[in-house]
């Protein structure tokens, strides 16, 4: 069912049936689900981007829960552009068509239900109606080109597939999403963040500045769509063009599912139990009157909003929005840790990179072999923060070992092919310990380097590690982050007026390192 211009009330009425899948699971407890992180929009040399197919899947398997490779498939209304650059794109589409069986075979090889879930799909460009990528629930999937969006939607329904609109904030008619043509049956979700930037609203952090189009158009942002009465869940993915799934700061999809299988992931996406993160894998639970994110709940004048967050850096604020207006702010960063704070695990971020500057023609790729040992404590969690550049077919960022005693990381950095010249990579350690717990970091190979610090020392000050004199590569062990600052849980009471339209609520999380999370909304029906 394609949407045409409708009044707000009529629009809500037409979507009621399609929302059944989103409404039904709302009664289940949030503890029924686990949060999985992955990338559902990524490109490589099969198409017109860079990087080999196998390398892409190896990278994804090493640090993600699920992955969809979505090569550039076709562009029915492609034009003629400067320097006939369209030839490069058209040639890329031909490569996808020719190598589609190889894409399917690779996904089948790497798929490992319960450990790593693969999804196949491809992207459809359109200047007039915006870009979509299709995601199939099975690994035996056809590759077809459809001139009209309505035919592509019928094709998706036939195969039980999803169509995800992305980089929506481009202006309509200039590859921006046309929400009047969305079909909620196949497009329950909107990609609001990627390497393009954030589409929450036109003044949000992370403005559109990559690729070649202009900035964000107010009328094609998430908040504008919600104010029109449109209903969708949100997610993020990278849209990376270096064949690097899950590139840090480029966006990840968070899905709340019963288990790590395609069946469970698709059920969750259809129910809109999803949220978007920019880089750090922030855990976020959000409900209104017991209805989980993505759900619709019956009218009640009094609303109880529950939010729980666990981040990977200090949380500056968690904001609750009602009808696009902030109604509550929680500031974990303002809490003062005490001696009791050591009872919970602390976070310790080891960030490495920097080094010779590309602008001075000194850029090089540096190989890191990092040994981390924990003495007098134990490692209870680790988050990788691997940026996508530089492109290197022979290198991999890998977590070679991880146990309670520490970890070993193989990685590489360079000040080139980076988003915003951000070349550093990192691992964030979650450590159960006390002020006397020692952390030993040794850089193997080359001139190496070693850093030995107690958590007590790191609570007072960060510390640097240098692999040699300037301008050699260097690293930083950040200050300890206590649970007082990276975790929060609270309840907010709100009231609804029972007006002529539904109310919607969502949560926004902002860490001090500028990493964000946005929940899918919850809608409370009109009286």
N, C-alpha and C positions, 0 to 999 in steps of 0.2 A: 504494500500500500504506500504509494508515494504521497508525500504531504504537499498540498497546495496552500495558497494563502488562506488562513483560517483565523477566526476570532480566537482569543485565548481560551474561552470556555469550550468552544467547539474543538479546538486542538486537543484539549485535555480529554474530551469525550472520545475522540477517535483513537487516542493512545491507550485507553483503559484496558482493552483486551490484550494488547501487546505487553502490558506491564505485569500480566499474571505471573509470568516466570520470575520476574523480579520481586513480586510481592510474596509468593508462596514460601520461599526459604527464610523469610524474615523471622519466623517463630523459632528457628533453630538457634541454639546458643552459639556465640562467637567461638567458644572453645571447641566446637565441632570442626573448625577449619584451621589450617595452617597457612601462613603467608609464604608464597613463593615469588622469587624475583627472576625476571628474564627480559629478553629483548624480542619484540614482535615486529621489528621493522629495521632491516639491515641490508646493506648492499656490498657487492664485491665485483670482480672482473667478469662474472657471468651477468652481463648487462653492460653498463658503461662506467662502473666504478673501478676500484682497484683491489688487489689481493686475491689469492687463490681460494677456491671453494673449500678444499680440505683444511687449509689454515683457519678459515672462518669457523668451521665446526669444531676444530680442536680448541680454539680460543673460547668459544661458547661453553663447551663441556667443562673446561677447567674452572670456570668461576660463576656460572649461571645455573639456575634450576631448569629453565626451559628456553627454547630458542626457535624463532621462525626466520628463515632466510627468505627475503621477499625481493627478488631481482626486479629491475625495471622491465616491465613486460610490454607495454605499448602505450601509444599516445594518439588516440583517434583524431583529435583536432589540432595536431601539430602544425606549426606554421613554418615560414621561411625566415631565418634569423641571420644576424651578422656573421659574416665569414662562413656561411652555410654550416653552422655548428650542429644543425639538426641532423646532418649526416652521421655524426658520431652517435647520436641517440638512436637513430634508426638502425644503424649497424649493431648497436648494443641489443636492441630488441630482437634482431635476427639471431644473435648469439644465445639469448634466452630460449627462443623457440627450438633451436638446434640441440641445446644441451639440457633441456628440461628433464629427460630421462635420467641424466646424471645427477641432477638436483634431487630427484626423488630417491635415487639409489643411495646418495650420501646421507640423507635424512634417515632412511631405513637402517643404515649401518650404525649411525650414532645413537639412535633412539634406544633408551634404556629405562622403561617405565619404573617409576619409584625412585630413580636416581637422576635421570636427565631426560626431559621430554622434548621431542622434536615436532615441529609443526611446519608444513609447507604452504607457500603462497607466492604471490607476485603482485606487482604494483601496476595500477592503471593511472596514467596522467590524464588530466584534462584541463585545458585553459579555461573553459567555460563553466564547468560544474565542480572543479576541484579534484584533488588526487585521493585515491583510495588504495589500500592494499587488501587483498583477499586472503583469508586464512581458512584452510580446509581441515575438517576434523579427522580425515584419514590421510595416510601417507601415499596412497595411490590416488593421485589427483590429476585431472586434466588441465591442460593449458589452452585457453581459448581467448580470442579477442572479440570484443563486442563494441560496435560503434556507439550504440546508445546506452546510457547508464541504466535505463529501465531493463534492457536485455541482460546487462551484467548482473543486476539484482535478481532477475529470474534465474539466471545461471547459478548464483550463489544459493538461492533457496533450494534448487534442485539437488545440490550437493551438500546441503546442511552447513554451508560455509558462512563466515562473517566477513563483512566489508567494513573496514575501519577508515573513516575520513581522517586525514592528518594535515599538519600545518594549516589549520583552518583560518587563521587570522589574516592570510592574504586577502586582498580585496576581491570581492565576488566578480567573476569574469576575468580574473587574472590569477587563476589557479587557487583561489580561495573557495572554501566549502560553500555550497548552496544548500542550506538546511531545508529549504522547501522541497527538495528532492530526496531527502533522507527517507529510508524505509526502516522503521524501528525493528522490524522482524530480523533483518540482516545486519543492521547497524545500531546495536544498543550502546556502543561505546564511541568515544571521541578521544583521539590522541591530542592532548593539550600541551605536551612538552616534548622536544627533541633537540637535536643540535641546531635547529632553526631558532629556538627560543621558546618562551612561554606564551600561551594564548589565553591565560585566565582573564585578563582584561588589558586594555591598550596601554596602561601605565604600570603594569606588573614588572617585577624584576625579570631579567633575561629578555630584553627586546629582540625582535627579529632583526638580524643583521647579516646572516649568512646566506649562501646561494646568491641569487641575483635580483630578487623582487624587493619591493619597498617594505616599509615597516607594517605594524599591526593596524588593521582597520577595525575601529571600535565595534562596528555592527557585525563582525564575524568572530567575536571572542566568546569564550565560555559564558561569562556573566551576561552578555547580551542575549545569547541563546536561551539561558535559563529564565531571564526576565520575559522572554516571549512565550514562555510556557513549555518549552521543549524539554524532553527528559532523556537523559543519557548518563552513562557512567563515564569515568575518566581513567585514562592511563597515559603512560609515557613510553617512549622507546627511542633508540638513538637516531635512526635515519642516517647512520654513519656510512661514509663512502670510502673508507679505507679497509673494509672487510673485517672490522673489529667489533664484534657484538659486545654490548654491555660497557662501552667506553665510558669511563667516569666523567661525570658532569654533562653527559649527552642525553641521559634519561633512561629510566627503567620502568617496566610494567610490574606492578605488584598485584598478585591474584590470590584471593582467599578461597582455597579449595580443600576438599576432603583428603586428597592425596595427589601425588605428582604423576598424573596420567593425562593424556589428551582429553579423555572423556570428562574427567573432573575439572580440568582447566576450562573446557568449553562450556560446561554447565555453569561454572562460576562467572564466565564472561557474559553469558546470556542473562544471568541474574544480576549483572553489574556489580558483583562483589569484587571490585577492583579499585586501585588508586594509583596515583602517579608520584614518582620521586625523580629528582634531578640527578642524584648521584649516590649519596649515602643511602643504605638500605634501611630506612626508617620504618620501624614497626608501628602501625597505626590501626587502632580500633575506634570505630565511631558508630553510635547508634542514637536513634530518637525513639523514645517510648518502646525500646527493645527491638526496633527495626534496624537491621544492619545497613551500612552504606549501600546505596544502589536501590534500596527498597522504597515502597510506598506503604504508608500506614493510614488507617482511618482517622477521621477528624477527632481531635480531642483538644479542648481549650488549653489544657495544661500539658506541657511537653517536658519530658526529662531527657536531657542530652548527656550522654556518657562518652567520655573520650579517654583513651589510654595511648601513650606514646613512649617508645623507647628508641632513642637516636644513637648516633655514632659520633657526636660532638655536642658541646653545650647547646641546649635549646634556648634560643633567645625568647621565643614566644610560640604559643599555640593559640590560634584564633578560631572562634566559632562564628560562622556567618549565617545569618538568616535573611533570605531574599537579597543576597549580595551585600548586606551591611554587617559589619562586625558587631556582635552583641556581647562578646566576652573575650578577654585575653588572659592567658595564664603565662607567667614569666618564670620558668624554672631557673634561669640564669641569676635571678635575684636572691636565691636561697643561699644560706651560709652553711657550708659543710662543717661537721663536727667530728669528734673522735669516733662517733658511732657510724660515720659514713664509710669507714673502712670495712664494715661488715658486708657490704655489697661489692661486687666486682667493679673495678675502675677501668676506664678506657685509656689507652696510651697509643697515640698515632705516631708511626715512624714514616716520615715523608722523605723521599730521596729524589734527586734529579739535579736541577740547576746546571751549572757548568758552562762551557764555552758558548758564546753568544753567536747566533746565526747572523745577526746584523753586522758583525765584524768578520764574517766569512771564517768563523772558527768552529762552526757547529760540527759535532761528531756524535756517533752513537756509542754510549758507554754501557757495558755489560755488568750487571750487578749479580753477585752471588751472596745472599744475605743469610747468615745464621743468627737466630734469636734464641737465647736460652733464658729460662725463668728459674730462679733459685729461691726457695723459701716461699713459693706460691705456685699457682698453676694457671695455665692458659685455658680459659673456658669458652673462648670465641674469637673469631678473626674475620674481619671484613677486608677484602681486597679493594683497592681503589686504583685500577689500572686505566690510564688514559690511552686513547687509540693510536697516537703517533709515537714514534715515526713508523712508517710502513716498512716492514722487514719480513720477507718470506721465511728466512731461516731462524728467526728468533721467536720466542714465546715468553710471555709473562706466566709463570707457573708457581703454584703453591706445591712444592715438592714434598714437603712433610708438614704435618700439623698434629701435635698431641699436647698433653698437659704440660710437658716439659719445655715446649717452645715450637719453633717452626723454621723451615728453610724456604726462602723465596729466590727464584731465578727471574731476573727482570732486565729491562733495558730502558734507557731514557736518552732523549736528545731534544735540543731546542729547535725543533722543526716539525712541520705538519701537525701543529697543535691547535686546539680551540683556544682562542684568546691568548696564545703564547704561554699557556699553562702546561709546562712540560713535566712537572713533578708527578710521580706516582706514589702510592702509599699503601701500607697495611695498618689497620687499626686493631690493636690487641685488646681483648677483654680479659683482665687478669684478676683472679681472686688472690688477694695477698694483704700485706700490711706495710707500714712505712719501711720496714727492714728488707722487704722482698727485693732481690736484685735482678736487674734486667741486663743481660750481656748481648751486645750486638756486634757481630764481627763481619766485616766485608772481606770476602775471599777474592783472590786474584788481583793482579796489578799491584799497586802500592797498598791496597787494602785500607784498613783502618779498624779501630775497635772503640767501643763506647760501653762503659760499665756504670750503671746508675741504680740507685735505690728508688723505690716508688716515693719514699719520703722526700728525696731530693727533687724528684720530678714534680711533686706537688707544689714545690716552691718556685721552680724555674725550668724552662725548657733547656735543651742542650744540643750542640752541634757536633757533627762528625764530618771530618774533611778527608778526602782520599788523596790529597796532595795540595801543594800551594796554588794560589789563584792562577788561572781560572779553572782549576780542576773541579770535578763534580763533588757535591757535598750533600749532606743529609741533615735532618733535624728530628730529634725526639721531642714531641710536644709535651706540654704540661699534662699531668693527670687530670682526667675528667671524672668527677664523682657522680654516682647515680642521682644525687640531688639535682644535678644539672642536665643529665641526659635522659632521665625518666620523669614522667608525670602522669597522673591519673586524677580526673576530677569529674564532677557532675554539675550541670547547669540547669536551672529551671527557667522555662520560657512559657509565654502564653500566646495563643493565636487568636485572631479577631473573628475567624470564621467568615471571611469575606467571600467574594465571588470567584476566587481562584485558590489553588493550593499554595502552601508555603514550602519552601525548600531550605535545607540546612546542609552545610558542609564544613569540614575542618581544614585549616591550613597550618602547616608546621614550618617554622623558620629557624634553622640552626644558626649559630654565630659564624659558621664558615660559609654561609650563604647557600647551603643546600636545603631544598624545600621538599614538602610532600603536600598533596591535595587529596582529600577523600572524594569518592563519588558522593553525590548528594543523597539525602533522604527527603522524600516528599510527604507532607502531611496533607491529606485531602481536605477540600473545602467542606464546610458543614452541610 
